[in-house]
Amino acid sequence: MSDYVDRGTVRLSVDGAELMPENSINFAVYDRQSFETEALFIVPADASIITLLFGRPEDTVARLPLSLDLGARR
C-alpha cells in the first residue's frame, strides 16, 4: 500500500485555522517506508494554540500539539 504526501497532508492548525506549508512537499510513500521532509509555516507571533496535523482533511487526522515560545523572537 502507498500514499502520496503533499501540502494537503501536512498542515498546521493555528488557533483553529489550518495553514498549509509555504514550501512544496510532493512525494510518494510506500508500504513499510519512512520519510523525512521539512515543512515551512509562517506562524503569527500572537498564536496561542498550535497543532501539527497529518492526513487528508476528509480522513482521520493525527494531531500533534506543539508548544512554542515565540516571545524570545520578538
C-alpha positions in Angstrom: 0.0 0.0 0.0 1.3 3.5 -0.7 0.1 7.1 -0.4 1.1 10.4 -1.8 2.3 13.1 0.6 1.7 16.7 -0.3 0.9 20.1 1.2 -2.6 18.9 1.9 -1.5 16.0 4.1 0.9 18.0 6.4 -0.8 21.1 7.8 -0.7 23.3 10.9 -3.7 24.4 12.9 -3.1 27.8 14.4 -5.8 28.9 16.8 -8.3 26.8 14.8 -7.3 27.9 11.3 -5.5 25.4 9.1 -2.3 26.5 7.3 -0.6 24.7 4.5 3.2 24.7 4.3 4.7 27.6 2.4 7.2 25.3 0.7 6.5 22.4 -1.8 6.0 18.9 -0.4 5.3 16.2 -3.1 6.4 12.6 -2.9 5.1 9.0 -2.7 5.5 6.9 0.5 5.3 3.2 0.0 4.4 0.4 2.5 7.0 0.0 5.3 8.8 3.1 4.2 9.5 6.1 6.3 10.3 9.6 5.0 11.8 12.8 6.3 10.9 16.3 5.0 10.8 19.9 6.1 7.7 22.0 6.1 7.9 25.8 6.4 5.0 27.5 8.2 4.6 31.2 9.0 3.1 31.4 12.4 1.8 34.7 13.8 3.7 35.9 16.9 0.4 36.1 18.9 -0.6 32.4 18.2 -1.7 30.5 21.3 -2.8 27.0 20.2 -0.6 25.3 17.6 -1.2 21.7 16.4 0.6 19.8 13.6 -1.9 17.8 11.5 -1.1 14.7 9.5 -3.5 13.1 7.0 -6.1 14.4 4.5 -8.8 16.6 5.9 -11.6 14.2 4.8 -9.9 11.3 6.6 -8.8 10.6 10.1 -6.1 13.1 11.1 -3.3 12.6 13.5 -2.8 15.7 15.7 0.4 16.6 17.5 0.1 19.6 19.8 3.1 21.9 19.8 4.4 24.1 22.5 6.3 27.1 21.1 7.8 30.1 22.9 7.7 32.8 20.4 8.3 35.5 23.0 12.1 35.2 22.7 12.0 36.1 19.0 10.1 39.4 19.3 
